[in-house]
Amino acid sequence: MKLSLRFTSLLAPVFALIVAFGLSTLMLYLIGEDPIETFKIMYDYGKSGKSIVSILNRSVPLYISAVAVAVGFKMGLFNIGVESQYLMGSLLSAALGAAVALPSILHISLIIFVAILSSALWAAIAGYLKVKKGVHEVISTIMLNYIGTGIIAYLLANIFFEKVELSTTAPQTDLLPESARIPSLNAFLGIEDLPNLHGFIIGAVLVGILYYWIVWKTSLGFDLRATGSSPIAAKFSGANPGKLTIFAMMISGGFAGLIGIAPLTGYFFKYTTDFPSGLGFAGITVALLGRNHPIGMAFGAILLSFLERSAQILDLYDVPKEIEKIMQAVIVLSVVVAYEVVKRYVTNRQIKEASKVVSNA
Amino acid sequence: MTLAINLSKISKSFPGVKANDDINLKIKEGTIHAIVGENGAGKSTLMKILYGMLKQDSGTIKIFDNEVKFSSPKDAIAKGIGMVHQHFMLADNLSVLESIILGMDKASLKILNKSKYKYEINEITNKYSMPLNTDSMIDELGVGEKQRVEIIKVLFRGAKILILDEPTAVLVPQEVRELFSNLKNLKESGVTIIFISHKLDEVLEIADEISVMRGGRHIDTVDSNSVSKTELAEMMIGQNLPTPPKREKNPMEKKALVVNNFNAVEENGRKAFSNINFSINQGEIVGIAGVEGNGQRELAEAILGVFQIESGEIFLGENNINELTTRDRREQGLSFIPEDRQSQGLLMDMSLSENVILGKQSSSKYKTKLFNIKFNQASVNSNVVIKNFDVRTPGNETLPLALSGGNQQKFVVGREIENKPSLLIASQPTRGIDIGAQSLIWNKLRDARDEGLGVLLISADLDELIGLSDRIFVIYEGNFVKELDPEDATPEILGSYMTGLKS
């Protein structure tokens, strides 16, 4: 029974993708483009070696962001503040990383540690406000995003950046030295003639494993899931809701701190005004798409990265590339609906089986 | 005599279960007709069909000799059928008048003609002698009065046939008596009443005829004057009733729980309970009787450690546990059966195997030194609970939401008892479950007591309190007003202390 249940839950994403595909086809048809031709262009472009590396590199921060969001979701907490949490962590770790000289391993570890710590502490504010002052985390994290963005802009322009008279350089932190950069995997994997496949992809895999372990295997994770399932039952079972809320926000924020590591140590090497932003919000989409499941979210991150990458080619063929954003949204909606349908089906089947047991007894 | 309702060959299936199987039921006009049966016997399905909430697969319904087809409760109401649900559907911030007329006018900008409605409502309350102040706010009313509002509401819509679903479940004996006199008045005026209940004593008292359902079938309809309680119960469960083992008091010397001078206030500043002093010995069941909202829930939660006390001391065995968290209290041997299994005792969307961990997730029973949960152990233990407490489930991977209330409750009780506590707080341990599950839980509680468990039993079922407890305290407005020996207690005596008539 367990196996077939798992099989039915696999049906959901497949079903959702078919629906999303169908709706996208319809949409392309309605705006007068040839759907098959468009998908073919996107696919051909997306499967080139160059694209695959780019897709994987894009997926890394996206996946970690999804994990950060999912930790909160599993407990019923909506951490909308992943955005400012990771930007805060990225800025502080970039500034500190550029200011010290250390052996490579230590240097990278320090950057990662600072990123995790500062993001977690920033996230803890929302946890504290919820527990002590009863402020809903959605409101506080959204507000903290604004406050955080302001603080980051101030710190970047006035503290970590020395203005040079008449210079047009945008505010930025100093470049990270070589010892603070995570090497690409190309040499290790023997890939040639392709852009760099960033080494922190291994970090993303570890993040997935760590997330799975914490949430599904530990007693802390049990408390989180119990609280997400029924806050009162969890409280009566001895879980301390206040402590847990702050804890969960900090774990979520801690994961958020890792979002900026790949861009920072892999290709930007500094924090600037055009450091990748918006990943915190994209993570919410991926977490929804992957239903908070470590592997589901990995597929979700890769799928969205693929769409983003392959949409770049559409311009050349005069297909409006906004179609990609619409496809993303259609996919997410279809997934959410499909899971709901499958969940009901599974529940009904369980009820059916349970009632059989009763009537046979 | 005309038939108010004539159901013939009604069948209704849900996936995997035949909820109603070829039911023929005749209900005479102007009578009180009780329908009894265990949970899952098909009573509520049948009533939902009769009230238009469900559609039968086959069979016909005749109301006053006219065949009807309902597609929604609106149709049923139009034919003069009204239903009062077990859980009241009233909004606290409306007045009685507003509650009664709510939903009757088509939405419009017209000003409500309140005085006209008031006049019409008063006509009804006078006709059936059910006094009601139409200007009171709902949240000022007691439970019995709220129920009266629900009944008037249905009558006001022109109901000639009244369906009451477990109407006495929330009432104390005095309120039950009042309800019954109201029902008799209604009957005298020609209203037909369908009375759904578990409580056989009440059914025998109020009903003219009694129909018994079991396993989706209509077993028999009998005259209430020619049947005994035992016969009814045996028809309901389809076998001879187990006789409860004789109660023998046998408390041990050692204390399981000592509570000294407990005081607490609620968040809104109202006192929750004050000067509570009592102790429970090992091998003793101490019952607390009280009308809901008199502090018993807060007291139970204070002992568990989730409700903050102002002052007082609490000892579990020899140890002062004042400063301990809920988790530590559970670790030291406290178990808790909450009053609402679905929201407080179970994780409805997690498997039974995971649910068995709940309450012990941080104890060495289920946690390794590396913070990992011992899921294999949980799987084994959940099967033990399922087996020992006769939880009817396809397996331990099933979600609680797929189980019937009785099976959910057996699982919760089983989990808490199998954790081998020294003190068990059992809050409404058999509320809303079938006789089979109820008697199993009673036996298990007695067995555990005989083995030395101390039990604090909080129940609205006064027969249960009297039958299980070794001592009973009555709580009224947050104070223990009386200690009684169950040998000397009857529901009436308890009821008069519970409502403050005696002290």
Interface residues (C-beta under 8 A of the other chain):
Chain A: M1 K2 K217 T218 S219 L220 G221 F222 D223 R225 A226 S229 S230 I232 A233 A234 K235 F236 S237 G238 A239 N240 T347 N348 Q350 I351 K352 E353 A354 S355 K356 V357 V358 S359 A361
Chain B: F14 P15 G16 V17 K18 G40 G215 L304 V306 T325 T326 R327 D328 R329 R330 F336 P338 S343 Q344 G345 L346 L347 M348 D349 M350 E354 I357 L358 G359 Q361 S362 Y366 K367 F371 N372 I373 R392 T393 P394 G395 E397 T398 L399 L401 A402 L403 S404 N407
